[in-house]
Amino acid sequence: MNQYPLWKYLSILAVLLVGLIYTLPNFYGESPAVQVSPLRASLKADDALLNRVSEELKAANLQPQAIALDGNSVKARFDDTDSQLKAKDILIGKLGEDYMVALNLLSRSPQWLSKLNALPMYLGLDLRGGVHFLLQVDMKAALSKSLEATSGDIRSALREQNIAYSGVNRDGNALAVKFRDADMRAKGEAEIRQRFSDYVLSAREEGGDFLLLATLKPEAERRIEDSAVQQNLVTLRNRVNELGVAEPVIQQQGADRVVVQLPGVQDTARAKDILGRTATLEVRMVDDEHQYSPGVATPFGTEMFKDREGNALLVKKQVVLTGERINDAQPGFDNRTNEAAVHINLDGVGARKFKDASRENIGKRMAIILFEKGRGEIVTAPVIREEIGGGRVQISGKMSTVEAQDTALLLRAGALAAPMEIIEERTVGPSLGADNITRGFDSTKIGFIMVAVFMVGYYLMFGTISMLALGANLLMLVALLSMLQATLTLPGMAGIALTLGMAIDANVLINERIREELRNGVTPQAAIHAGYDRAFGTILDSNVTTMIAGIALFMFGSGSIKGFAVVLCLGILTSMFSAVLVSRALVNLFYGRKARLTKVAIG
């Protein structure tokens, strides 16, 4: 009656063993580390950088616990924070502005756990410390930028079709196109309606001019605003990822706000500098009449830039085209040489400017310069062979496939789609984070002990079994959070404490049901069987209703509320498993083998 088949015992044991393995990394703690990441697309984290970092640390008599390549960065682990801070200062001075040196924390868990992908949970801002920003996107600027781009595109479209017009001007959130007569306006309306489906067109006459008003559709406005927020999110993620901040949180909040949390970063001014990074492109003509000479002043109207091989080149200051005219940038290959390249699509104004510049400078060199953190580097400087139209430009010049991908990424998301203003900022110190961790764990530990004392004292042996099941529940919950690489915050720790209280409630229902059956004169074995079977429906109903509330919190909440909801929902699943299967397996092992069971220790 109260026996499980062998396969069920083995299955429960296997689940608990897996839970133990994936919980272990959380007990090893973290080591202070320094992370070195290249800031420019042309630089990579490779063995050369690894050896350079190792030599600089060795020269300063600093011996890291370990140093290794990890993705696009080099990470060096140290015994204490003093060595970590010294290493950071030394590397910043030796590596210069081409590399970002950031503080980090790395898990101390052994290598065999890492090979099993058993990693510790991330700690949120309130537990680790760091910087929190709330930024607001300027939606008016996003719409204005879109209207300005469209006005240029309309001019180019009308010019290409030889449709005479007097001008294209802004009129609030609409564009006013002027024509000299009704026939040209009719032709212009047909062309604009075909190419610009996001606009509603209306004709009117004013002061002898034949006007055509193009007004953005409401759904197009919403799409532009949403696109601005999404592009800003991508841009911020790219910038923060280059820094190497551990477990950053960058997410949309509401219609026009973005939350940025940088755990481990304590310098607010430095964090603002990270968020303000930009990468853009400029097209200029090369000054082929003069040669650059070190120590000699550059000719008037020129600047010196270096290419990727370190060769100096004089370039005219006049900018032909900027990255603001880039609609899209994708990595690809040169059709003639099969080398890696970046294919750029320009907007209407950019296409016209590039076409005019290429037509007027056939036989001359045109430099394409990539600017990052205010420093320019010539990516390529080809000779113009013919007029280039169509708004599609190719950048190539001894770059790898990875470099082409990175350059395209920087050009696509190097600049914010709309300005952002920091409307809230706060800093959580590392000591406060450590205090929060201590308080959270102490509260969970004390709660567990108090529940254990009550259960063992009130239900005796069945109370002890209930506490073993509760321990298995906590083990599996932590393992699941570690497997999912969830970020643990203070609300998440509150969710763990709440889960323990809810999980033991299921065992209370089972134990009381067994007591009731015994009072009715049922034999102990039958009472145990009936207690688990008849309490299951009540346990399932109560957990399903709580799960619905948890799902609602996750769907409609944000930030810390979502973190609490995740822990709550996972805790419900693990509590069902531990309260029903684990405790039943333990009861079966202890009492199920006794054929003539006369009494049970249930208080």
Sequence and secondary structure as in RCSB ss.txt:
>XXXX:A:sequence
MNQYPLWKYLSILAVLLVGLIYTLPNFYGESPAVQVSPLRASLKADDALLNRVSEELKAANLQPQAIALDGNSVK
ARFDDTDSQLKAKDILIGKLGEDYMVALNLLSRSPQWLSKLNALPMYLGLDLRGGVHFLLQVDMKAALSKSLEAT
SGDIRSALREQNIAYSGVNRDGNALAVKFRDADMRAKGEAEIRQRFSDYVLSAREEGGDFLLLATLKPEAERRIE
DSAVQQNLVTLRNRVNELGVAEPVIQQQGADRVVVQLPGVQDTARAKDILGRTATLEVRMVDDEHQYSPGVATPF
GTEMFKDREGNALLVKKQVVLTGERINDAQPGFDNRTNEAAVHINLDGVGARKFKDASRENIGKRMAIILFEKGR
GEIVTAPVIREEIGGGRVQISGKMSTVEAQDTALLLRAGALAAPMEIIEERTVGPSLGADNITRGFDSTKIGFIM
VAVFMVGYYLMFGTISMLALGANLLMLVALLSMLQATLTLPGMAGIALTLGMAIDANVLINERIREELRNGVTPQ
AAIHAGYDRAFGTILDSNVTTMIAGIALFMFGSGSIKGFAVVLCLGILTSMFSAVLVSRALVNLFYGRKARLTKV
AIG
>XXXX:A:secstr
     HHHHHHHHHHHHHHHHHHGGGGS EEEEEEEEE STT    HHHHHHHHHHHHHTT   SEEEE SSSEE
EE SSHHHHHHHHHHHHHHHGGGEEEEEEEEE   HHHHHTT    EE HHHH EEEEEEEE HHHHHHHHHHHH
HHHHHHHHHHTT   SEEEEETTEEEEEESSHHHHHHHHHHHHHH TTEEEEEEEETTEEEEEEEE HHHHHHHH
HHHHHHHHHHHHHHHHHHT SS EEEEETTTEEEEEEET   HHHHHHHHT  EEEEEEEE TTS   TTS   T
TEEEEEBTTS EEEEEEEEEEEGGGEEEEEEEE TTT  EEEEEEE HHHHHHHHHHHHHTTTSBEEEEEEETTE
EEEEE  B  S   TTEEEEESS  HHHHHHHHHHHHHSS SS EEEEEEEEE HHHHHHHHHHHHHHHHHHHHH
HHHHHHHHHHHHHHHHHHHHHHHHHHHHHHHHHTT EE HHHHHHHHHHHHHHHHHHHHHHHHHHHHHHTT  HH
HHHHHHHHHHHHHHHHHHHHHHHHHHHHHHH  THHHHHHHHHHHHHHHHHIIIIIIHHHHHHHHHTT TT    
   
